[in-house]
Amino acid sequence: MRKLAGVILAFWLGYLTASFGLFNLLLEEKAALYILIALAASYLVIFIPLERIAEGEAQSSAGYPFRTSAREHLQRRGSF
């Protein structure tokens, strides 16, 4: 699903770049170019490692044997 979203996003960005001359606009506007570079760098530095950490934690806790449902918690407290 993520690959499909990536392909669609890449196609859409390519279309916008070709039809509206976005790349030339970014080259003329240095501030916009610096902002895009900073956003891309923050994505690479923060979000990708964070996603990998979250994925690892999700896989390691998948076999946790002491899972209880919300209904069981409420029954233990006497609220249900």
N, C-alpha and C positions, 0 to 999 in steps of 0.2 A: 504494500500500500504506500509505503514511504517512497519507494522508487517511482511509482506512478505519479505521486505528487511532485517529486523532483523533476520528472520529465515534463510534466505540464507547466510547472513554474519556469523551467528553462526555456521552453517553447514560447511562453507568454513574454518573458523578459527579452528574448531574442526578437520577437515581433515588435515589442515596444521600441527597442533600440533601433531596429531597421526603419520603422515607419515614422518615428518622431525625432530621429537624430539625437537620441538621448546621450550617446557616447560623446558627440561633439559638444553638447551642452555641458556635460560634466568636465570635459577638458577645458572649456572656457571658464567655468566656475570652479576655482580651486577649493573654495570652502566646502562646496557640496562633495567634491571628490575626497577631501580629507574626512568628512563625516562618514561617507560610505566605507572608506578604508578602516576607520575606527570601529564602525559597527561590525564589519567582517572580522576584524581582529578580536573583538570582544566575544563574538560567537565562537571563534576557534579556541580561544583561551578559556572561556567559562562554560559555555553550554555543552560542548561536545564531551569534555571530561565529566561533567556533571551527569550527563545522560548515561555514560558508561558506568559510573559509580552506582547510579540508581538501578540500572539493569543488573549489575552484579548483586546488589542487595536483594532485588526481587527474586533472583534465581536462588540465592542462598537461603532465603526465608520461605521458599515454596514448600519445603519438606518439614517445616516446623511442626512438631507433633501436638502441640498444645493449643490448637486453634479452637476457639469457641465462638459460637454465633452470638449475635446481639440478643436473641431470644433466651439463650442459656444464661447470659449475664443478668438479664432482667429476672429470670426465675430464681437465680441464686440470691439476688437482693430482695426478693419478695415483692417486686414491683409488677410482676406479670401474672 
